[in-house]
Amino acid sequence: MEKVTDLELTPEAMLRMGRSAVDALVEHIMNLPDAPRSNLDDGQKIAKSLWEKPPEKGMDFESLLDLFMNKVIPVSINTPHPAYMGYIPGGGLYPSAIADFLGAATNRFTGAWFAAPAAARLEANVLEWFTQWMGYPKSTRGILTSGGSLASFSALVTARKHLLVENLSRGIIYSSDQTHYCVMKAAILAGIPEQNIRLLSVGSDFRAVPEYFEKAIKSDLKKGKKPFFLVGNAGTTNSGAVDPLLDLAEIAKKYKLWYHIDAAYGGFFNLCKEGKKILKGLDKSDSIVLDPHKGLFVPYGSGSLLVKDGELLRSAHMLTAEYLMDHMIPEGEVNATEYSPELTRSYRGLRVWLPLKLFGVKAFRENLAEKLHLTRWMYERFLEEPGFECMAVPELTVIAFRYRPKKGDVEAFNRKLLAYIVKSKKLFLSSTLLHGKFVIRVCILSFRTHKAEVEEAFEIIKNAAKKLDKE
Ligand SMILES: Cc1ncc(COP(=O)(O)O)c(C=O)c1O
């Protein structure tokens, strides 16, 4: 028989590959401050040039690394940049990247406890820490997911199984119209008809109005519907608004609804005392979604769900099969697959565990508190500067603002202003609509963003607005 190509590398080749990759990455990270904040100019052209048939023959690693670092990565929004303040930043901690490398290279199976008990325990630790930080009880079970979207899906599936059983068409969901679209997507994927999702108007501060929830629930009950799922937001994507979480908890309790909080963006602010005050009521929910790839700064690919009555999460996801032998597990330990839609998956917990152990929780608490202070600082600059208006007082770290030009259309001016700022490549911001008005958003969350970057960002925004206003 012909000799097959060996897919195992020599120790020298493995070391060379690892070193080249790490060298390139460290250089890349050290050069971040001078790199453009976004560069999509040739993105389409380069993307098109990369189309190819499956490569029959291999090639050298150095060329592939060069292609990735010097051709692929530069044409993108520079999301780990300290001046990236668009959408929801996080930065992407380097130790998490090392954790992914360690997890993949050792390739242990962590879907079932028995296959790697100690590795499973590290993931369980992470979930137990989240449980403690959210003020949830010991009965809580959780899962680590790829992001907030899939975590929301499992929350909905759990509530559906528990409260609706098979009767999906009657089940009604209530949330403010500021709720992230992933919750609606999760509901639809979970089989809830789209017309059963009530997106209720918010107040002038973009927070949910509890009376509207109660009114809608009563009206649906009268029609013979089955209200079952109520969503509270702990930090909306649009404006960072935190809903009146305690009031919503009361309503959910009164009408026996599942109370879910989307804390994908805001939940980890509960680690610092400034955030705790704002997030009062998180612990009153039945489930919470938290995204470590936002508030814990780990790279994209980390969401999580906590369910207060862990048995409900399990009963919604638990199936058995003859090929999954019934291995006994000790009291207090969990088989991840029994709580999750997944079986085989990456060793996701390590990318959260490693930076928390390496830096300690204090470092995260300080960074989160710093982002709240920086946001407050920038908000005050906006208030002082003639021409600018903020749409609401920021509760967390999003400022939604616009500039009122001396003449002309406000919306057209602000669209032009955002395009001008982004084109300068000195700062990246994004936009949204609030009560139908086009606004520019600043979101301060990257662990790399400190006072100097926020001061510079404000100067860039101010100078751009004044310059365009003179034209
Ligand atoms: C408030 C909020 N909820 C949910 C999500 C969805 O999370 P993911 O993108 O991790 O799936 C986001 C994403 O930005 C978000 O900001």
The ligand as an ORCA input file, in Angstrom:
! r2SCAN-3c Opt
* xyz 0 1
  C     -28.003     43.046     24.810
  C     -27.577     41.927     23.898
  N     -28.202     40.749     23.977
  C     -27.874     39.720     23.181
  C     -26.897     39.845     22.224
  C     -26.584     38.685     21.325
  O     -25.413     38.096     21.741
  P     -24.397     37.358     20.747
  O     -24.004     38.351     19.702
  O     -23.299     36.982     21.670
  O     -25.092     36.183     20.170
  C     -26.209     41.055     22.100
  C     -25.147     41.223     21.091
  O     -24.557     42.242     20.915
  C     -26.565     42.122     22.955
  O     -25.955     43.314     22.881
*
